[in-house]
Amino acid sequence: MHKNIFILMIAMLALASCNAQNTKPIIVVSGNPVYAIISELAGPKIEVRRLVPPGASPHTHQPKPSDMYKVQAATVLVYISENNDGWAVKLPGGRKTLRLMDFLPREMQLGFDGDFISTKDSTKINENSIDSHFWMDPLAVKAILPALADTLASLDPQNASTYKNNAALFAKRLDLLHRQIDDIVHSIKGHTVFLYHPSLLYFLKRYSINYGGSIEESPGKEPTPQFIAKLTAKIKEAGTTAIFYEPQLSDKTARIIAESAGLELFMLDPVGGEKGRENYQDLLLFNARTLSKALTAK
Ligand SMILES: [Zn+2]
């Protein structure tokens, strides 16, 4: 009898500790770019969970039953935009959702050619023609922080001050990071870069580096031989020394072009979450250093 009561007490204690854990707000994010930003605002008090594991592309992710289970527990779900990780918002279940692109001021938004959409004919602009990889520019990230922190605070009022204080501190670190990157890429300003997919346009624009084109204009979709031939000619004409692949996508085409055009192959990472590129700052510094090294090689 006593033994049974003891077992019951242990079970109740275990249940109570589970409940205590469950009261911790959980922010579920699509993938690592969002994770890197939201983690800075959430700090250790709030749990941030990724649906796409590090090393995989948020663009090509196929939602799994485990993703549905994860979003059930979410206080808030955060994703970037329909043309980036739009599958996340289609997961069933009514929960509060944040779309990060909504926080980026219109005048900072770029088209897929690397130019500001404010310079274009507004009748030809739709959501699909806006590049969503804004997190590759630390000052674009800084620009979304005040409104993002306010919105998170209204969705989770208990932790309002955490979000707002962390956002203010992160903004200061982003200013420092921007100056650090500006220094690293100083000697490659004005160079032309050809990317694997249009993932670093915001970075290139911010640091006055030219964008030449991409191997995969649509991530995960292999280019035709004709497209590769045209791009290779463009690369040779631009006189660049390097081409890039990304760890989340196949490197096959980048290797073919590197070999046929006599270019060095380097890795750029627009997603991060892997060793040495775990947090936001390390991810941006990795890309700045890689670009600088690649474009000053030979
Ligand atoms: Zn991308």
Boltz pocket constraint, residues with backbone or C-beta under 6 A from the ligand:
constraints:
  - pocket:
      binder: B
      contacts: [[A, 59], [A, 133], [A, 197], [A, 198], [A, 199], [A, 219], [A, 270]]
      max_distance: 6.0
